[in-house]
């Protein structure tokens, strides 16, 4: 979330991407950083033990949502 805030602070369009394990933590951190809402995309958890092919599939499955997150309201 700090990376999102740093990028947005520089005028760079950004979105937050993490696994579903971090939904609550992301909301708490966003609020602590002064954001009411952060464009966010969450993929199924866990990701650390996934193969390259599984990670590609996750990325491809989330691509439309990621693009929507960075273009929403812009």
Biopython code that builds the backbone (N, CA, C, O; Angstrom):
import numpy as np
from Bio.PDB.StructureBuilder import StructureBuilder

atoms = [
    (1, "UNK", "N", (0.812, -1.177, 0.000)),
    (1, "UNK", "CA", (0.000, 0.000, 0.000)),
    (1, "UNK", "C", (0.868, 1.259, 0.000)),
    (1, "UNK", "O", (0.485, 2.282, -0.568)),
    (2, "UNK", "N", (2.026, 1.181, 0.633)),
    (2, "UNK", "CA", (2.935, 2.328, 0.627)),
    (2, "UNK", "C", (3.429, 2.621, -0.786)),
    (2, "UNK", "O", (3.593, 3.784, -1.155)),
    (3, "UNK", "N", (3.667, 1.577, -1.580)),
    (3, "UNK", "CA", (4.074, 1.794, -2.970)),
    (3, "UNK", "C", (2.973, 2.499, -3.742)),
    (3, "UNK", "O", (3.251, 3.410, -4.522)),
    (4, "UNK", "N", (1.715, 2.087, -3.533)),
    (4, "UNK", "CA", (0.584, 2.744, -4.178)),
    (4, "UNK", "C", (0.581, 4.229, -3.817)),
    (4, "UNK", "O", (0.477, 5.085, -4.695)),
    (5, "UNK", "N", (0.695, 4.527, -2.529)),
    (5, "UNK", "CA", (0.664, 5.910, -2.067)),
    (5, "UNK", "C", (1.820, 6.717, -2.666)),
    (5, "UNK", "O", (1.630, 7.863, -3.075)),
    (6, "UNK", "N", (2.998, 6.131, -2.718)),
    (6, "UNK", "CA", (4.158, 6.825, -3.277)),
    (6, "UNK", "C", (3.959, 7.116, -4.766)),
    (6, "UNK", "O", (4.264, 8.212, -5.237)),
    (7, "UNK", "N", (3.450, 6.136, -5.497)),
    (7, "UNK", "CA", (3.216, 6.345, -6.925)),
    (7, "UNK", "C", (2.136, 7.393, -7.161)),
    (7, "UNK", "O", (2.319, 8.306, -7.966)),
    (8, "UNK", "N", (1.021, 7.266, -6.467)),
    (8, "UNK", "CA", (-0.061, 8.247, -6.607)),
    (8, "UNK", "C", (0.423, 9.641, -6.222)),
    (8, "UNK", "O", (0.025, 10.627, -6.842)),
    (9, "UNK", "N", (1.274, 9.732, -5.207)),
    (9, "UNK", "CA", (1.814, 11.016, -4.785)),
    (9, "UNK", "C", (2.679, 11.675, -5.839)),
    (9, "UNK", "O", (2.848, 12.895, -5.849)),
    (10, "UNK", "N", (3.226, 10.861, -6.727)),
    (10, "UNK", "CA", (4.046, 11.377, -7.837)),
    (10, "UNK", "C", (3.217, 11.574, -9.103)),
    (10, "UNK", "O", (3.746, 11.952, -10.148)),
    (11, "UNK", "N", (1.913, 11.315, -9.003)),
    (11, "UNK", "CA", (1.046, 11.486, -10.162)),
    (11, "UNK", "C", (1.006, 10.293, -11.095)),
    (11, "UNK", "O", (0.498, 10.388, -12.211)),
    (12, "UNK", "N", (1.543, 9.166, -10.640)),
    (12, "UNK", "CA", (1.541, 7.947, -11.439)),
    (12, "UNK", "C", (0.279, 7.158, -11.110)),
    (12, "UNK", "O", (0.006, 6.882, -9.942)),
    (13, "UNK", "N", (-0.486, 6.798, -12.123)),
    (13, "UNK", "CA", (-1.696, 6.017, -11.910)),
    (13, "UNK", "C", (-1.293, 4.645, -11.392)),
    (13, "UNK", "O", (-0.407, 3.996, -11.947)),
    (14, "UNK", "N", (-1.952, 4.210, -10.323)),
    (14, "UNK", "CA", (-1.580, 2.946, -9.697)),
    (14, "UNK", "C", (-2.813, 2.213, -9.178)),
    (14, "UNK", "O", (-3.890, 2.791, -9.035)),
    (15, "UNK", "N", (-2.630, 0.951, -8.904)),
    (15, "UNK", "CA", (-3.640, 0.125, -8.243)),
    (15, "UNK", "C", (-2.895, -0.807, -7.300)),
    (15, "UNK", "O", (-1.703, -1.060, -7.472)),
    (16, "UNK", "N", (-3.603, -1.308, -6.315)),
    (16, "UNK", "CA", (-3.014, -2.225, -5.343)),
    (16, "UNK", "C", (-3.366, -3.645, -5.757)),
    (16, "UNK", "O", (-4.526, -3.940, -6.043)),
    (17, "UNK", "N", (-2.378, -4.521, -5.791)),
    (17, "UNK", "CA", (-2.573, -5.914, -6.184)),
    (17, "UNK", "C", (-1.966, -6.812, -5.121)),
    (17, "UNK", "O", (-0.798, -6.667, -4.761)),
    (18, "UNK", "N", (-2.780, -7.751, -4.619)),
    (18, "UNK", "CA", (-2.308, -8.679, -3.594)),
    (18, "UNK", "C", (-3.194, -9.916, -3.615)),
    (18, "UNK", "O", (-4.167, -9.987, -4.365)),
    (19, "UNK", "N", (-2.845, -10.887, -2.782)),
    (19, "UNK", "CA", (-3.692, -12.068, -2.662)),
    (19, "UNK", "C", (-4.800, -11.795, -1.642)),
    (19, "UNK", "O", (-4.715, -10.861, -0.845)),
    (20, "UNK", "N", (-5.823, -12.619, -1.685)),
    (20, "UNK", "CA", (-7.003, -12.427, -0.838)),
    (20, "UNK", "C", (-6.688, -12.446, 0.654)),
    (20, "UNK", "O", (-7.485, -11.961, 1.457)),
    (21, "UNK", "N", (-5.564, -12.987, 1.028)),
    (21, "UNK", "CA", (-5.161, -13.004, 2.433)),
    (21, "UNK", "C", (-5.008, -11.585, 2.990)),
    (21, "UNK", "O", (-5.067, -11.389, 4.204)),
    (22, "UNK", "N", (-4.814, -10.604, 2.116)),
    (22, "UNK", "CA", (-4.480, -9.248, 2.544)),
    (22, "UNK", "C", (-5.601, -8.234, 2.364)),
    (22, "UNK", "O", (-5.345, -7.031, 2.416)),
    (23, "UNK", "N", (-6.832, -8.683, 2.153)),
    (23, "UNK", "CA", (-7.956, -7.763, 1.957)),
    (23, "UNK", "C", (-8.127, -6.842, 3.161)),
    (23, "UNK", "O", (-8.178, -5.622, 3.007)),
    (24, "UNK", "N", (-8.216, -7.411, 4.341)),
    (24, "UNK", "CA", (-8.439, -6.608, 5.555)),
    (24, "UNK", "C", (-7.235, -5.711, 5.843)),
    (24, "UNK", "O", (-7.398, -4.533, 6.162)),
    (25, "UNK", "N", (-6.048, -6.260, 5.731)),
    (25, "UNK", "CA", (-4.832, -5.473, 5.989)),
    (25, "UNK", "C", (-4.717, -4.317, 5.004)),
    (25, "UNK", "O", (-4.305, -3.222, 5.386)),
    (26, "UNK", "N", (-5.071, -4.543, 3.753)),
    (26, "UNK", "CA", (-4.998, -3.477, 2.747)),
    (26, "UNK", "C", (-5.957, -2.350, 3.089)),
    (26, "UNK", "O", (-5.594, -1.178, 2.988)),
    (27, "UNK", "N", (-7.167, -2.683, 3.491)),
    (27, "UNK", "CA", (-8.139, -1.659, 3.859)),
    (27, "UNK", "C", (-7.657, -0.857, 5.067)),
    (27, "UNK", "O", (-7.798, 0.365, 5.095)),
    (28, "UNK", "N", (-7.096, -1.531, 6.052)),
    (28, "UNK", "CA", (-6.579, -0.854, 7.245)),
    (28, "UNK", "C", (-5.420, 0.068, 6.890)),
    (28, "UNK", "O", (-5.353, 1.205, 7.358)),
    (29, "UNK", "N", (-4.523, -0.421, 6.074)),
    (29, "UNK", "CA", (-3.355, 0.368, 5.690)),
    (29, "UNK", "C", (-3.771, 1.570, 4.839)),
    (29, "UNK", "O", (-3.243, 2.668, 5.014)),
    (30, "UNK", "N", (-4.716, 1.364, 3.919)),
    (30, "UNK", "CA", (-5.196, 2.476, 3.093)),
    (30, "UNK", "C", (-5.785, 3.568, 3.973)),
    (30, "UNK", "O", (-5.507, 4.751, 3.779)),
    (31, "UNK", "N", (-6.597, 3.165, 4.936)),
    (31, "UNK", "CA", (-7.208, 4.132, 5.847)),
    (31, "UNK", "C", (-6.135, 4.875, 6.648)),
    (31, "UNK", "O", (-6.216, 6.091, 6.823)),
    (32, "UNK", "N", (-5.137, 4.143, 7.129)),
    (32, "UNK", "CA", (-4.052, 4.757, 7.895)),
    (32, "UNK", "C", (-3.261, 5.760, 7.058)),
    (32, "UNK", "O", (-2.710, 6.722, 7.592)),
    (33, "UNK", "N", (-3.208, 5.534, 5.757)),
    (33, "UNK", "CA", (-2.483, 6.434, 4.855)),
    (33, "UNK", "C", (-3.364, 7.567, 4.337)),
    (33, "UNK", "O", (-2.913, 8.410, 3.562)),
    (34, "UNK", "N", (-4.622, 7.580, 4.772)),
    (34, "UNK", "CA", (-5.502, 8.674, 4.401)),
    (34, "UNK", "C", (-6.347, 8.452, 3.156)),
    (34, "UNK", "O", (-6.922, 9.400, 2.622)),
    (35, "UNK", "N", (-6.428, 7.222, 2.693)),
    (35, "UNK", "CA", (-7.234, 6.910, 1.510)),
    (35, "UNK", "C", (-8.559, 6.302, 1.934)),
    (35, "UNK", "O", (-8.595, 5.347, 2.710)),
    (36, "UNK", "N", (-9.641, 6.856, 1.424)),
    (36, "UNK", "CA", (-10.954, 6.248, 1.683)),
    (36, "UNK", "C", (-11.140, 5.012, 0.825)),
    (36, "UNK", "O", (-11.726, 4.020, 1.258)),
    (37, "UNK", "N", (-10.635, 5.084, -0.393)),
    (37, "UNK", "CA", (-10.782, 3.964, -1.321)),
    (37, "UNK", "C", (-9.532, 3.875, -2.187)),
    (37, "UNK", "O", (-9.012, 4.889, -2.651)),
    (38, "UNK", "N", (-9.063, 2.673, -2.396)),
    (38, "UNK", "CA", (-7.902, 2.424, -3.245)),
    (38, "UNK", "C", (-8.318, 1.406, -4.291)),
    (38, "UNK", "O", (-8.867, 0.361, -3.941)),
    (39, "UNK", "N", (-8.068, 1.687, -5.582)),
    (39, "UNK", "CA", (-8.370, 0.677, -6.587)),
    (39, "UNK", "C", (-7.515, -0.566, -6.319)),
    (39, "UNK", "O", (-6.286, -0.512, -6.360)),
    (40, "UNK", "N", (-8.185, -1.670, -6.048)),
    (40, "UNK", "CA", (-7.476, -2.877, -5.618)),
    (40, "UNK", "C", (-7.968, -4.103, -6.367)),
    (40, "UNK", "O", (-9.133, -4.198, -6.754)),
    (41, "UNK", "N", (-7.052, -5.033, -6.559)),
    (41, "UNK", "CA", (-7.365, -6.325, -7.172)),
    (41, "UNK", "C", (-6.734, -7.394, -6.291)),
    (41, "UNK", "O", (-5.560, -7.312, -5.929)),
    (42, "UNK", "N", (-7.535, -8.396, -5.954)),
    (42, "UNK", "CA", (-7.048, -9.481, -5.112)),
    (42, "UNK", "C", (-7.172, -10.798, -5.864)),
    (42, "UNK", "O", (-8.227, -11.115, -6.414)),
    (43, "UNK", "N", (-6.090, -11.556, -5.882)),
    (43, "UNK", "CA", (-6.062, -12.866, -6.539)),
    (43, "UNK", "C", (-6.093, -13.952, -5.463)),
    (43, "UNK", "O", (-5.775, -13.678, -4.306)),
    (44, "UNK", "N", (-6.467, -15.167, -5.823)),
    (44, "UNK", "CA", (-6.550, -16.251, -4.832)),
    (44, "UNK", "C", (-5.221, -16.477, -4.095)),
    (44, "UNK", "O", (-4.137, -16.418, -4.675)),
    (45, "UNK", "N", (-5.358, -16.731, -2.825)),
    (45, "UNK", "CA", (-4.215, -17.016, -1.952)),
    (45, "UNK", "C", (-4.098, -18.528, -1.789)),
    (45, "UNK", "O", (-5.129, -19.198, -1.832)),
    (46, "UNK", "N", (-2.959, -19.089, -1.612)),
    (46, "UNK", "CA", (-1.633, -18.491, -1.570)),
    (46, "UNK", "C", (-1.027, -18.403, -2.968)),
    (46, "UNK", "O", (-1.506, -19.031, -3.912)),
    (47, "UNK", "N", (0.029, -17.616, -3.076)),
    (47, "UNK", "CA", (0.701, -17.525, -4.369)),
    (47, "UNK", "C", (2.159, -17.975, -4.310)),
    (47, "UNK", "O", (2.751, -18.269, -5.349)),
    (48, "UNK", "N", (2.743, -18.034, -3.129)),
    (48, "UNK", "CA", (4.184, -18.284, -3.034)),
    (48, "UNK", "C", (4.625, -19.642, -3.572)),
    (48, "UNK", "O", (5.770, -19.783, -4.002)),
    (49, "UNK", "N", (3.756, -20.634, -3.559)),
    (49, "UNK", "CA", (4.156, -21.963, -4.026)),
    (49, "UNK", "C", (3.646, -22.298, -5.424)),
    (49, "UNK", "O", (3.729, -23.447, -5.857)),
    (50, "UNK", "N", (3.127, -21.313, -6.122)),
    (50, "UNK", "CA", (2.577, -21.571, -7.458)),
    (50, "UNK", "C", (3.685, -21.658, -8.498)),
    (50, "UNK", "O", (4.734, -21.026, -8.374)),
    (51, "UNK", "N", (3.422, -22.453, -9.518)),
    (51, "UNK", "CA", (4.377, -22.572, -10.627)),
    (51, "UNK", "C", (4.289, -21.329, -11.505)),
    (51, "UNK", "O", (3.365, -20.527, -11.369)),
    (52, "UNK", "N", (5.242, -21.178, -12.392)),
    (52, "UNK", "CA", (5.208, -20.060, -13.334)),
    (52, "UNK", "C", (3.924, -20.081, -14.154)),
    (52, "UNK", "O", (3.308, -19.037, -14.372)),
    (53, "UNK", "N", (3.518, -21.259, -14.607)),
    (53, "UNK", "CA", (2.287, -21.368, -15.392)),
    (53, "UNK", "C", (1.065, -20.969, -14.573)),
    (53, "UNK", "O", (0.164, -20.304, -15.086)),
    (54, "UNK", "N", (1.029, -21.367, -13.317)),
    (54, "UNK", "CA", (-0.086, -20.978, -12.450)),
    (54, "UNK", "C", (-0.102, -19.473, -12.217)),
    (54, "UNK", "O", (-1.169, -18.859, -12.181)),
    (55, "UNK", "N", (1.071, -18.879, -12.059)),
    (55, "UNK", "CA", (1.140, -17.426, -11.874)),
    (55, "UNK", "C", (0.685, -16.698, -13.133)),
    (55, "UNK", "O", (-0.017, -15.690, -13.049)),
    (56, "UNK", "N", (1.081, -17.202, -14.295)),
    (56, "UNK", "CA", (0.616, -16.606, -15.556)),
    (56, "UNK", "C", (-0.899, -16.673, -15.651)),
    (56, "UNK", "O", (-1.541, -15.706, -16.061)),
    (57, "UNK", "N", (-1.472, -17.806, -15.276)),
    (57, "UNK", "CA", (-2.924, -17.973, -15.322)),
    (57, "UNK", "C", (-3.609, -16.986, -14.363)),
    (57, "UNK", "O", (-4.634, -16.397, -14.707)),
    (58, "UNK", "N", (-3.051, -16.809, -13.175)),
    (58, "UNK", "CA", (-3.600, -15.831, -12.232)),
    (58, "UNK", "C", (-3.546, -14.423, -12.825)),
    (58, "UNK", "O", (-4.520, -13.673, -12.757)),
    (59, "UNK", "N", (-2.409, -14.077, -13.401)),
    (59, "UNK", "CA", (-2.251, -12.747, -13.996)),
    (59, "UNK", "C", (-3.226, -12.540, -15.149)),
    (59, "UNK", "O", (-3.870, -11.496, -15.246)),
    (60, "UNK", "N", (-3.331, -13.534, -16.016)),
    (60, "UNK", "CA", (-4.253, -13.425, -17.143)),
    (60, "UNK", "C", (-5.695, -13.319, -16.652)),
    (60, "UNK", "O", (-6.494, -12.574, -17.221)),
    (61, "UNK", "N", (-6.025, -14.052, -15.610)),
    (61, "UNK", "CA", (-7.368, -14.009, -15.060)),
    (61, "UNK", "C", (-7.702, -12.683, -14.399)),
    (61, "UNK", "O", (-8.870, -12.300, -14.332)),
    (62, "UNK", "N", (-6.700, -11.987, -13.917)),
    (62, "UNK", "CA", (-6.907, -10.714, -13.226)),
    (62, "UNK", "C", (-6.708, -9.502, -14.130)),
    (62, "UNK", "O", (-6.996, -8.378, -13.718)),
    (63, "UNK", "N", (-6.224, -9.705, -15.343)),
    (63, "UNK", "CA", (-5.850, -8.584, -16.202)),
    (63, "UNK", "C", (-6.985, -7.590, -16.428)),
    (63, "UNK", "O", (-6.773, -6.384, -16.300)),
    (64, "UNK", "N", (-8.169, -8.060, -16.758)),
    (64, "UNK", "CA", (-9.285, -7.141, -17.016)),
    (64, "UNK", "C", (-9.605, -6.315, -15.773)),
    (64, "UNK", "O", (-9.885, -5.120, -15.868)),
    (65, "UNK", "N", (-9.560, -6.955, -14.617)),
    (65, "UNK", "CA", (-9.843, -6.245, -13.366)),
    (65, "UNK", "C", (-8.741, -5.231, -13.046)),
    (65, "UNK", "O", (-9.020, -4.146, -12.537)),
    (66, "UNK", "N", (-7.504, -5.587, -13.344)),
    (66, "UNK", "CA", (-6.380, -4.669, -13.121)),
    (66, "UNK", "C", (-6.521, -3.446, -14.028)),
    (66, "UNK", "O", (-6.366, -2.311, -13.578)),
    (67, "UNK", "N", (-6.814, -3.684, -15.299)),
    (67, "UNK", "CA", (-6.982, -2.561, -16.229)),
    (67, "UNK", "C", (-8.130, -1.671, -15.801)),
    (67, "UNK", "O", (-8.028, -0.447, -15.885)),
    (68, "UNK", "N", (-9.223, -2.267, -15.341)),
    (68, "UNK", "CA", (-10.353, -1.480, -14.856)),
    (68, "UNK", "C", (-9.948, -0.649, -13.632)),
    (68, "UNK", "O", (-10.356, 0.504, -13.499)),
    (69, "UNK", "N", (-9.153, -1.235, -12.751)),
    (69, "UNK", "CA", (-8.728, -0.540, -11.532)),
    (69, "UNK", "C", (-7.889, 0.690, -11.838)),
    (69, "UNK", "O", (-8.022, 1.711, -11.162)),
    (70, "UNK", "N", (-7.035, 0.609, -12.838)),
    (70, "UNK", "CA", (-6.169, 1.760, -13.141)),
    (70, "UNK", "C", (-6.813, 2.778, -14.078)),
    (70, "UNK", "O", (-6.273, 3.866, -14.278)),
    (71, "UNK", "N", (-7.951, 2.434, -14.648)),
    (71, "UNK", "CA", (-8.622, 3.384, -15.544)),
    (71, "UNK", "C", (-9.931, 3.915, -14.967)),
    (71, "UNK", "O", (-10.495, 4.862, -15.515)),
    (72, "UNK", "N", (-10.423, 3.342, -13.897)),
    (72, "UNK", "CA", (-11.664, 3.766, -13.286)),
    (72, "UNK", "C", (-11.570, 5.211, -12.818)),
    (72, "UNK", "O", (-10.689, 5.572, -12.038)),
    (73, "UNK", "N", (-12.481, 6.016, -13.301)),
    (73, "UNK", "CA", (-12.539, 7.401, -12.862)),
    (73, "UNK", "C", (-11.409, 8.279, -13.357)),
    (73, "UNK", "O", (-11.192, 9.362, -12.815)),
    (74, "UNK", "N", (-10.699, 7.847, -14.353)),
    (74, "UNK", "CA", (-9.567, 8.639, -14.858)),
    (74, "UNK", "C", (-9.974, 9.375, -16.111)),
    (74, "UNK", "O", (-9.166, 10.098, -16.693)),
]
sb = StructureBuilder()
sb.init_structure("model")
sb.init_model(0)
sb.init_chain("A")
sb.init_seg("    ")
for serial, (resi, resn, name, xyz) in enumerate(atoms, 1):
    if name == "N":
        sb.init_residue(resn, " ", resi, " ")
    sb.init_atom(name, np.array(xyz, "f"), 0.0, 1.0, " ", f" {name:<3s}", serial, name[0])
structure = sb.get_structure()
